[in-house]
């Protein structure tokens, strides 16, 4: 499988060198040469070759050593490989993942001549965010809005069906919460907390009114429907 | 690992990628091929026509950028290009039928065969090892046979026959491989191949020819021809071929010597000496049997080799003798659709300022020959002089010839003239940008609509006439109010040709100084050329020379004064070897010369000459004066005004700058006498050399510290005088240092191993952040070999909450070197050709790293991934709160952050970022073989409405709510009333 150097090259060469060759396997990700575009393959960026139209490449005159093989493709993702060029002009190819230890070598040998598989095509773009009613309904803000809206509308009916004692308790609780909230927003944490703790002994007219008014307002709406 | 990385990125929500609709709106991309190598006929541009009936033509050329390209003659677009590696320079190319063939590398080590119309690579074959390559000079080293097999002449003495399956059929190597015999060209006839050599003999050359068998490569005959060829231009012998006959002709002792080529090489040379000649030249028609010979007065004569072997003169160009009114003539040959040859003479009339062409068609007019002449308005003050021409002709009717002339000019412009009409121009010098600066445009000023002294009646009348527009204005206002779209960070800039800045300052001028003596102003929003100016060569114009851009400064911006100005400092090297310095001062908006009153209207920029090569040039911030330092440490100032001198004297104690001289880096200050005084020197050992010094990227600093998760603060080390020094040592290591320019103190130093004896380090430094990229080949003790990206952040003192106020500390403060740093190394999958950080208006937005990758991409790397404090373990809550991400050795390339997306931006050597008016957004300019500009928002566009903000929807909802209130209010009121009555 190895292409030995031509005789006159051997005369000139001082170091034993081997030609490393391989081919690309076209697949769905990258069906042909047009899709691939001009692409170089390299061993440690020192020895390199272009992939030609029939999908093959030959890296000429590679001396003995351990190399990391990479495909410098613009649009496609390929795996790196570890290539060992051995003294007896043998070439061993092994899988290799970047940023892992190069030694010891992986036990599994890959075929030689090398076979390259385009893994995937680089996705440079994201989908533009467009107006979509379903995605809008899924957003938490909208969901919260809908729930509160539903509660506001449904509350009068709930209140109606409650017995008066419970209603009283509930109103008290609401007033307490409202007070705490207003205290919190005005920055008065202490009184807010104490309001929460004490259980709101002194219900003020303001908050309860504020809570009470929306139901009365909304009351009429369902009736009209 | 990679998956993890990607998942991490996605989780962090770091991605703010382009959508497909943004392409060409937020960015632009211009591809170039480079300036043609027009000096050698083996690489110069040439027309080629493919096809029998419906023909398609292409202009092929090899360029200085080491690109082999095919240009479309119709519109000047690039049909294809192949970018060769740096260590694989193109030696020659030729074409035939559907293929173009190139030889590249030392001695022509590699043969490549391309599809001539689309550039697909068919064959890539190594002919000899590149390290065994010898420097060669060739004129025609490739032959393509009729059945598309290739004969190559490599290394000056080896001929190889390569079949269409890329196998070597035979190889012939000259016995005498010494440097004395150098084979330069191949000739093909049906009988044999001939290899022509110039053998160096005492004081001159002897012609040596070897005939080879076409099938086996066996030597049929080898012969020396007693000749005295001297080493001067135009000595290369021309091998004429016409069907079966071939003849080699050369200039010797005022005559034209020639002999017929036959497999036995038994012809005796004959000499033609009817008049005195001085040169023979191949105009690209040698394979059709034509050559042009110049008489001693430069009158051109056309010679033809007939099919029967006779060789003689067929034409003389009238009036082609050299004279002072015209430039020297250029000659080129070409063909028409039918394959008939044409020879063109082209000259520029210095008196009338236009170019004239004469096309000689030997076959027309019943074989008597026809000459067509015309003139066209070539703009020599914009494009310099015509370096080389190539032609292609059409013969629509018997007595009519239309020529297409392709020009390469000294400023790197390519033009195609069809008859006297300019079809297109390509400014290929834009592929040689050495320096670039962004310049802001002025804000549009609304002009006054009336005079200040108008009378009452006038005003009333004006108001009435203005009121006519009111209904239209109201309608427009309502429409805009309801639906108006707002400019967003990804909206297009209006291209109306005006020079006003747009809403967000995306439209700026990019000043670009090229290596071909031309200065360009590009529109950063479209890439269009706003203006361009040639740099006058001054006294060197007579003998020839070139400007090498050295420094470019924007001395006055639109906010500081009117008009905005810039200064370009160049090193001018004339052809006699003298290098001096020239300073050009110009208006950045229109290119007008601001140097002196007399030259303002001149089409070229005229500089101010300074003797000697400037060692350094600087812009003094307060006076906005440019200072240059010559080798005698004399300071030259621009503008030369007394006011400037006074200001400089006052500011002298603060003026410090580092200058590199040989192996010494020295810091200078300016004395009150305005002379330079050395205050420190940093001499490297003889085993170490300075590669580069990189100034820090300046910009406003928004925060002086970093608050950590535990509420402690790390104060940034913000010494404004730091610069990066890259060095290479003979021991095989490379040094990266940070040096204080005033004191010469080294505040940081790192050493990394060299890669195969070379240091290819890219670094950038901004604020307190240094990033560098290198190759580490050591893997036996380390873990793996490959590229590394190192991120270093410098902080004041020795730990948290240790503040030394480094930003306004004196260089002589004891705390100058009281700092600590965090450092982290990542494995980076790719080589990097240029590096920069983004800059924004106020420096609040985080800085992304922008790198140009070897795979022709511009990539953004988020700052968060390069935080050197990324913990190498599980995150604590404090670290989570701070927004740190766990360390991962591999820094993957996220394609959604590839700024150049599917476009190729090749050989990028210069990356520059510029702030816009939007704090979130930075402009990035990449220049190399190609130009690319895009907008980057490292922290997303937080200061402007999102592109998908839907105003119609918002207005609709508000309107609907308003309507609902209007409808329900009476209902509620009625209901309340009813409740009062009936409750």
Interface residues (C-beta under 8 A of the other chain):
Chain A: X6 X8 X9 X12 X13 X17 X19 X33 X37 X38 X44 X45 X46 X48 X49 X50 X51 X52 X53 X57 X58 X60 X61 X66 X68 X70 X72 X73 X74 X75 X97 X98 X99 X100 X101 X102 X103 X122 X123 X124 X125 X126 X127 X128 X129 X130 X131 X217 X220 X221 X224
Chain B: X1 X2 X15 X17 X18 X19 X20 X21 X82 X83 X85 X112 X115 X120 X121 X122 X123 X124 X126 X128 X129 X130 X132 X158 X168 X171 X173 X756 X775 X777 X779 X780 X783 X784 X785 X786 X827 X829 X830 X831 X854 X855 X856 X857 X888 X889 X890 X895 X896 X898 X901 X902 X904 X947 X948 X950 X953 X968 X971 X972 X975
